[in-house]
Amino acid sequence: MGITRDAMWLNVPSFSGDRVCGGAVNLFVQVGEALHAELVAKGVRIDMGAVDQTWSSRGTSVKDIDGNCIRFIQKRVLRCEKRA
């Protein structure tokens, strides 16, 4: 399976001759919410909806029919509160 967007192309394994299927890839993106909405609008099966993670990121993931997981992750900036 291959995924393309703009000038980016990602090829994920789709048969056992390539390697063991069921791998995972993390893609760090600028706008996680917009991408999630776009995937939903295109009918992509969402494996995990957009959620905030404890390690300062927000992400969503999809799986292809071979079990490969593609995670789209947006880094969050944590703001510290000023203390008197």
TAHUJO-V340387 format. One record per residue. PSI is psi in whole degrees, -180 to 180 (* if undefined). D_LAST is the distance of its C-alpha to the last C-alpha in whole Angstrom. Layout:
PSI&D_LAST + PSI&D_LAST
This chain:
144&55 + 148&53 + 133&50 + 147&50 + 126&48 + -123&48 + 10&49 + 139&47 + 129&50 + 126&49 + 120&52 + 147&52 + 141&54 + 3&57 + 154&59 + -21&60 + -23&62 + -53&59 + -177&57 + 127&55 + 164&54 + 22&51 + 179&48 + 148&45 + 140&43 + 128&40 + 120&39 + 125&36 + 162&36 + -40&34 + 85&34 + -43&35 + -44&35 + -40&37 + -43&39 + -46&39 + -38&40 + -43&43 + -44&44 + -45&45 + -30&46 + 2&49 + 17&50 + 136&48 + 116&48 + 125&44 + -41&44 + 123&40 + 170&38 + 120&35 + 151&32 + 134&29 + 158&29 + -15&27 + 37&27 + 42&25 + 165&28 + 136&30 + 167&34 + 156&38 + 153&41 + 157&44 + 140&48 + 178&51 + -15&54 + 3&54 + 6&51 + 133&49 + 129&45 + 117&44 + 131&40 + 120&38 + 135&34 + 122&32 + 140&29 + 147&25 + 123&22 + 133&19 + 133&16 + 141&13 + 144&10 + 136&7 + 140&4 + *&0
